[in-house]
Amino acid sequence: MAALKKTSWIWIDGEFKPWDEAKIHVLTHALHYGTGVFEGIRAYVSDGKMYVFRLREHIERLFKSAKIYFMDIPYTIEEICRIVIGLIRVNDIREDCYIRPIVFRGYGYIGLNPLNNPIQMAIAVFPFGKYLSSGGVRCCVSSWRRIPGYSLPPQAKACGNYINSVLAKIEALKSGYDEAILLDDKGYVSEGSGENLFIVKDGKLYTPPIYSDILEGITRASIIEMASDLGYEIYERPIARAELYTCDEAFFTGTAAEITPILEIDGRKVGDGKEGPITRRVRCMFEEAVRGRLPNYIKWLTEVPI
Ligand SMILES: Cc1ncc(COP(=O)(O)O)c(C=O)c1O
């Protein structure tokens, strides 16, 4: 995980402000109660061009997350997409980067009713490389369960949800693993701390369904589409914990993690402990697609003039 690399400008509440001046009050509601929703988006540079991956889908998910929490975003999806592109350009970024839009309840009232606090919005963009080790990761099944949908909707990418991921991530790191896999409240596999998960068994792909309390990942959807274009069968169905130990291959998907092979789970090698052939095939295809090298998936890219 890399330290933040500063860029020149952050967009906040309708204005571009210098990075160091993009500040909020300590009594901001979201800071105390987690009342914000956000997105993580990547943009890739390739052959002198920059492409934002599935920009519109990410902004649409931001609106859905906000709707769940009665937050009316005072911009349209199109306006936000244009601001993201403008922000990349004004920062003159010419390398792979990460885009972080956040909408949150601001300053004004204290207490659990957020409805009188203003809706604020910021977007930052900064250079970003690998999030997890690209060669693959060693995981543990977390003792923390994924928040069930009857307590907090996991389908909303809400700030408060991430304290669950943070507990699992700290536990994994302190125990000497790279990443945590969380089970849902029924004991089925849900997802990583910030990634969706796939396993491969006998040439078929399996991934936990929405009702295993996952965030409905945009990378997950992309991999489902690509793998089926490659002719693989893919099933969204509950995955038992022990299947993690006996599957042939496993990998994470996510904007930050991209496609990361899982090499070991709870001390057991996944397959032979190396990236498997199907994982490699979909990973390579994904990596080509995000850089605009596959005509079938250009539809997912928004080109930014650089
Ligand atoms: C908890 C969680 N699950 C899954 C994902 C993967 O989602 P996406 O592929 O849309 O980035 C993320 C990342 O946003 C996440 O934070």
The ligand as an SDF file (V2000), in Angstrom:
LIG
                    3D

 16 16  0  0  0  0  0  0  0  0999 V2000
  -15.6950   -4.1090    0.1700 C   0  0  0  0  0  0  0  0  0  0  0  0
  -15.4000   -4.1030   -1.2870 C   0  0  0  0  0  0  0  0  0  0  0  0
  -15.7670   -5.1540   -2.0350 N   0  0  0  0  0  0  0  0  0  0  0  0
  -15.5210   -5.2010   -3.3520 C   0  0  0  0  0  0  0  0  0  0  0  0
  -14.8840   -4.1670   -4.0010 C   0  0  0  0  0  0  0  0  0  0  0  0
  -14.6470   -4.2330   -5.4810 C   0  0  0  0  0  0  0  0  0  0  0  0
  -15.4860   -3.3300   -6.1530 O   0  0  0  0  0  0  0  0  0  0  0  0
  -15.0430   -2.6440   -7.5040 P   0  0  0  0  0  0  0  0  0  0  0  0
  -14.6410   -3.7280   -8.4150 O   0  0  0  0  0  0  0  0  0  0  0  0
  -16.2630   -1.9360   -7.9690 O   0  0  0  0  0  0  0  0  0  0  0  0
  -13.9180   -1.7310   -7.1880 O   0  0  0  0  0  0  0  0  0  0  0  0
  -14.4830   -3.0510   -3.2630 C   0  0  0  0  0  0  0  0  0  0  0  0
  -13.8260   -1.9190   -3.9080 C   0  0  0  0  0  0  0  0  0  0  0  0
  -14.4420   -0.9480   -4.2080 O   0  0  0  0  0  0  0  0  0  0  0  0
  -14.7570   -3.0170   -1.8820 C   0  0  0  0  0  0  0  0  0  0  0  0
  -14.3830   -1.9700   -1.1500 O   0  0  0  0  0  0  0  0  0  0  0  0
  1  2  1  0
  2  3  1  0
  2 15  2  0
  3  4  2  0
  4  5  1  0
  5  6  1  0
  5 12  2  0
  6  7  1  0
  7  8  1  0
  8  9  2  0
  8 10  1  0
  8 11  1  0
 12 13  1  0
 12 15  1  0
 13 14  2  0
 15 16  1  0
M  END
$$$$
